[in-house]
Amino acid sequence: MGVDCKTCINSGCCRLVIEVSRDEFYSLPEKIKREFVKYSDKFIAQNPKHAGRELFFDEMYLENFAVMNKSEDGLCPLLNRATMLCGVYEERPQVCRDYTTDRCENIRVLNVSC
């Protein structure tokens, strides 16, 4: 069952960790891709002795290749704060497209109880 994001009450899914595969990362439009950081880049930043070996580490992170940054408020940086709707709805990552109603309901419950 799909999710009607236009009826969302709190953008709960926009608070989750969003990861994309290597293939999806390289197919994303630039405006979306710049909101992600590759795990290999994060690893090299924390372990500078491995600088220059990015391609090696890129091969380690195929399915969870990159993670979306969060805004200071903890929400997705692509969320339109005025409307609380996705600013890239038609181009959103696959994990966002695959989100289901039951998951969305659970996120709403968790956010209300926090």
Rosetta constraint file for C-alpha pairs under 8 A:
AtomPair CA 1 CA 100 HARMONIC 6.06 0.50
AtomPair CA 1 CA 101 HARMONIC 6.39 0.50
AtomPair CA 2 CA 98 HARMONIC 7.75 0.50
AtomPair CA 2 CA 99 HARMONIC 7.24 0.50
AtomPair CA 2 CA 100 HARMONIC 5.57 0.50
AtomPair CA 2 CA 101 HARMONIC 6.24 0.50
AtomPair CA 3 CA 99 HARMONIC 6.85 0.50
AtomPair CA 3 CA 100 HARMONIC 5.78 0.50
AtomPair CA 3 CA 101 HARMONIC 5.25 0.50
AtomPair CA 3 CA 104 HARMONIC 7.79 0.50
AtomPair CA 4 CA 8 HARMONIC 7.10 0.50
AtomPair CA 5 CA 85 HARMONIC 7.12 0.50
AtomPair CA 5 CA 86 HARMONIC 7.92 0.50
AtomPair CA 6 CA 85 HARMONIC 6.64 0.50
AtomPair CA 10 CA 84 HARMONIC 7.71 0.50
AtomPair CA 10 CA 108 HARMONIC 7.19 0.50
AtomPair CA 11 CA 15 HARMONIC 7.29 0.50
AtomPair CA 11 CA 84 HARMONIC 6.74 0.50
AtomPair CA 11 CA 85 HARMONIC 7.67 0.50
AtomPair CA 12 CA 16 HARMONIC 7.48 0.50
AtomPair CA 12 CA 104 HARMONIC 7.01 0.50
AtomPair CA 12 CA 107 HARMONIC 5.62 0.50
AtomPair CA 12 CA 108 HARMONIC 5.87 0.50
AtomPair CA 12 CA 111 HARMONIC 6.97 0.50
AtomPair CA 13 CA 104 HARMONIC 6.62 0.50
AtomPair CA 13 CA 107 HARMONIC 6.78 0.50
AtomPair CA 14 CA 75 HARMONIC 5.46 0.50
AtomPair CA 14 CA 76 HARMONIC 5.11 0.50
AtomPair CA 14 CA 79 HARMONIC 7.37 0.50
AtomPair CA 15 CA 74 HARMONIC 6.06 0.50
AtomPair CA 15 CA 75 HARMONIC 4.85 0.50
AtomPair CA 15 CA 76 HARMONIC 6.36 0.50
AtomPair CA 17 CA 67 HARMONIC 7.08 0.50
AtomPair CA 17 CA 68 HARMONIC 7.00 0.50
AtomPair CA 18 CA 67 HARMONIC 5.66 0.50
AtomPair CA 18 CA 68 HARMONIC 5.45 0.50
AtomPair CA 18 CA 95 HARMONIC 7.14 0.50
AtomPair CA 19 CA 64 HARMONIC 5.62 0.50
AtomPair CA 19 CA 65 HARMONIC 7.06 0.50
AtomPair CA 19 CA 66 HARMONIC 5.58 0.50
AtomPair CA 19 CA 67 HARMONIC 4.40 0.50
AtomPair CA 19 CA 68 HARMONIC 6.40 0.50
AtomPair CA 19 CA 95 HARMONIC 7.59 0.50
AtomPair CA 20 CA 24 HARMONIC 6.03 0.50
AtomPair CA 20 CA 25 HARMONIC 5.99 0.50
AtomPair CA 20 CA 63 HARMONIC 6.71 0.50
AtomPair CA 20 CA 64 HARMONIC 5.57 0.50
AtomPair CA 20 CA 65 HARMONIC 5.89 0.50
AtomPair CA 20 CA 66 HARMONIC 5.55 0.50
AtomPair CA 20 CA 67 HARMONIC 6.57 0.50
AtomPair CA 20 CA 93 HARMONIC 7.31 0.50
AtomPair CA 20 CA 94 HARMONIC 7.83 0.50
AtomPair CA 20 CA 95 HARMONIC 7.46 0.50
AtomPair CA 21 CA 25 HARMONIC 6.03 0.50
AtomPair CA 21 CA 61 HARMONIC 7.82 0.50
AtomPair CA 21 CA 62 HARMONIC 5.58 0.50
AtomPair CA 21 CA 63 HARMONIC 4.19 0.50
AtomPair CA 21 CA 64 HARMONIC 5.10 0.50
AtomPair CA 21 CA 65 HARMONIC 4.88 0.50
AtomPair CA 21 CA 66 HARMONIC 6.84 0.50
AtomPair CA 22 CA 26 HARMONIC 6.38 0.50
AtomPair CA 22 CA 61 HARMONIC 7.51 0.50
AtomPair CA 22 CA 62 HARMONIC 5.26 0.50
AtomPair CA 22 CA 63 HARMONIC 6.44 0.50
AtomPair CA 22 CA 64 HARMONIC 7.32 0.50
AtomPair CA 22 CA 65 HARMONIC 5.00 0.50
AtomPair CA 22 CA 66 HARMONIC 7.31 0.50
AtomPair CA 23 CA 27 HARMONIC 6.40 0.50
AtomPair CA 23 CA 62 HARMONIC 7.98 0.50
AtomPair CA 24 CA 28 HARMONIC 6.18 0.50
AtomPair CA 24 CA 93 HARMONIC 7.74 0.50
AtomPair CA 25 CA 33 HARMONIC 6.55 0.50
AtomPair CA 25 CA 65 HARMONIC 7.43 0.50
AtomPair CA 25 CA 66 HARMONIC 7.02 0.50
AtomPair CA 26 CA 33 HARMONIC 7.80 0.50
AtomPair CA 28 CA 32 HARMONIC 6.26 0.50
AtomPair CA 28 CA 33 HARMONIC 5.65 0.50
AtomPair CA 28 CA 91 HARMONIC 7.83 0.50
AtomPair CA 28 CA 93 HARMONIC 7.67 0.50
AtomPair CA 29 CA 33 HARMONIC 6.09 0.50
AtomPair CA 29 CA 91 HARMONIC 7.72 0.50
AtomPair CA 30 CA 34 HARMONIC 6.04 0.50
AtomPair CA 31 CA 35 HARMONIC 7.35 0.50
AtomPair CA 32 CA 36 HARMONIC 7.38 0.50
AtomPair CA 32 CA 78 HARMONIC 7.72 0.50
AtomPair CA 32 CA 88 HARMONIC 7.87 0.50
AtomPair CA 32 CA 92 HARMONIC 7.97 0.50
AtomPair CA 35 CA 68 HARMONIC 5.68 0.50
AtomPair CA 35 CA 69 HARMONIC 5.79 0.50
AtomPair CA 35 CA 77 HARMONIC 7.11 0.50
AtomPair CA 36 CA 66 HARMONIC 5.99 0.50
AtomPair CA 36 CA 67 HARMONIC 5.30 0.50
AtomPair CA 36 CA 68 HARMONIC 4.11 0.50
AtomPair CA 36 CA 69 HARMONIC 5.66 0.50
AtomPair CA 37 CA 41 HARMONIC 6.95 0.50
AtomPair CA 37 CA 42 HARMONIC 7.22 0.50
AtomPair CA 37 CA 66 HARMONIC 5.32 0.50
AtomPair CA 37 CA 67 HARMONIC 5.55 0.50
AtomPair CA 37 CA 68 HARMONIC 6.33 0.50
AtomPair CA 37 CA 69 HARMONIC 6.90 0.50
AtomPair CA 38 CA 42 HARMONIC 6.54 0.50
AtomPair CA 38 CA 65 HARMONIC 5.82 0.50
AtomPair CA 38 CA 66 HARMONIC 4.01 0.50
AtomPair CA 38 CA 67 HARMONIC 6.43 0.50
AtomPair CA 39 CA 43 HARMONIC 6.10 0.50
AtomPair CA 39 CA 58 HARMONIC 7.72 0.50
AtomPair CA 39 CA 61 HARMONIC 6.98 0.50
AtomPair CA 39 CA 64 HARMONIC 7.74 0.50
AtomPair CA 39 CA 65 HARMONIC 5.91 0.50
AtomPair CA 39 CA 66 HARMONIC 5.33 0.50
AtomPair CA 39 CA 67 HARMONIC 6.99 0.50
AtomPair CA 40 CA 44 HARMONIC 6.14 0.50
AtomPair CA 40 CA 54 HARMONIC 6.11 0.50
AtomPair CA 40 CA 57 HARMONIC 5.34 0.50
AtomPair CA 40 CA 58 HARMONIC 5.60 0.50
AtomPair CA 40 CA 61 HARMONIC 7.36 0.50
AtomPair CA 40 CA 65 HARMONIC 7.74 0.50
AtomPair CA 41 CA 45 HARMONIC 6.08 0.50
AtomPair CA 41 CA 54 HARMONIC 7.09 0.50
AtomPair CA 42 CA 46 HARMONIC 6.38 0.50
AtomPair CA 43 CA 47 HARMONIC 5.98 0.50
AtomPair CA 44 CA 48 HARMONIC 5.18 0.50
AtomPair CA 44 CA 49 HARMONIC 7.62 0.50
AtomPair CA 44 CA 50 HARMONIC 5.95 0.50
AtomPair CA 44 CA 51 HARMONIC 5.90 0.50
AtomPair CA 44 CA 54 HARMONIC 7.44 0.50
AtomPair CA 47 CA 51 HARMONIC 7.72 0.50
AtomPair CA 50 CA 54 HARMONIC 7.90 0.50
AtomPair CA 53 CA 57 HARMONIC 6.58 0.50
AtomPair CA 54 CA 58 HARMONIC 5.97 0.50
AtomPair CA 55 CA 59 HARMONIC 6.49 0.50
AtomPair CA 56 CA 60 HARMONIC 7.11 0.50
AtomPair CA 57 CA 61 HARMONIC 6.85 0.50
AtomPair CA 58 CA 62 HARMONIC 7.00 0.50
AtomPair CA 58 CA 65 HARMONIC 7.08 0.50
AtomPair CA 61 CA 65 HARMONIC 4.61 0.50
AtomPair CA 61 CA 66 HARMONIC 7.98 0.50
AtomPair CA 68 CA 76 HARMONIC 7.68 0.50
AtomPair CA 69 CA 76 HARMONIC 7.29 0.50
AtomPair CA 69 CA 77 HARMONIC 7.19 0.50
AtomPair CA 70 CA 74 HARMONIC 5.37 0.50
AtomPair CA 70 CA 75 HARMONIC 5.59 0.50
AtomPair CA 70 CA 76 HARMONIC 5.26 0.50
AtomPair CA 70 CA 77 HARMONIC 5.87 0.50
AtomPair CA 71 CA 75 HARMONIC 5.53 0.50
AtomPair CA 71 CA 76 HARMONIC 6.17 0.50
AtomPair CA 71 CA 77 HARMONIC 5.25 0.50
AtomPair CA 75 CA 79 HARMONIC 7.27 0.50
AtomPair CA 78 CA 86 HARMONIC 6.29 0.50
AtomPair CA 78 CA 87 HARMONIC 5.31 0.50
AtomPair CA 78 CA 88 HARMONIC 6.65 0.50
AtomPair CA 79 CA 84 HARMONIC 6.13 0.50
AtomPair CA 79 CA 85 HARMONIC 5.83 0.50
AtomPair CA 79 CA 86 HARMONIC 4.66 0.50
AtomPair CA 79 CA 87 HARMONIC 5.32 0.50
AtomPair CA 79 CA 88 HARMONIC 8.00 0.50
AtomPair CA 80 CA 84 HARMONIC 5.17 0.50
AtomPair CA 80 CA 85 HARMONIC 5.47 0.50
AtomPair CA 80 CA 86 HARMONIC 5.98 0.50
AtomPair CA 80 CA 87 HARMONIC 5.38 0.50
AtomPair CA 81 CA 85 HARMONIC 7.45 0.50
AtomPair CA 88 CA 92 HARMONIC 5.48 0.50
AtomPair CA 92 CA 96 HARMONIC 6.33 0.50
AtomPair CA 92 CA 97 HARMONIC 6.84 0.50
AtomPair CA 93 CA 97 HARMONIC 6.54 0.50
AtomPair CA 94 CA 98 HARMONIC 6.02 0.50
AtomPair CA 95 CA 99 HARMONIC 6.38 0.50
AtomPair CA 99 CA 103 HARMONIC 6.91 0.50
AtomPair CA 99 CA 104 HARMONIC 7.31 0.50
AtomPair CA 100 CA 104 HARMONIC 6.27 0.50
AtomPair CA 101 CA 105 HARMONIC 6.08 0.50
AtomPair CA 102 CA 106 HARMONIC 6.26 0.50
AtomPair CA 103 CA 107 HARMONIC 6.22 0.50
AtomPair CA 104 CA 108 HARMONIC 6.25 0.50
AtomPair CA 105 CA 109 HARMONIC 6.34 0.50
AtomPair CA 106 CA 110 HARMONIC 6.21 0.50
AtomPair CA 107 CA 111 HARMONIC 6.08 0.50
AtomPair CA 108 CA 112 HARMONIC 6.14 0.50
AtomPair CA 109 CA 113 HARMONIC 6.21 0.50
AtomPair CA 110 CA 114 HARMONIC 6.26 0.50
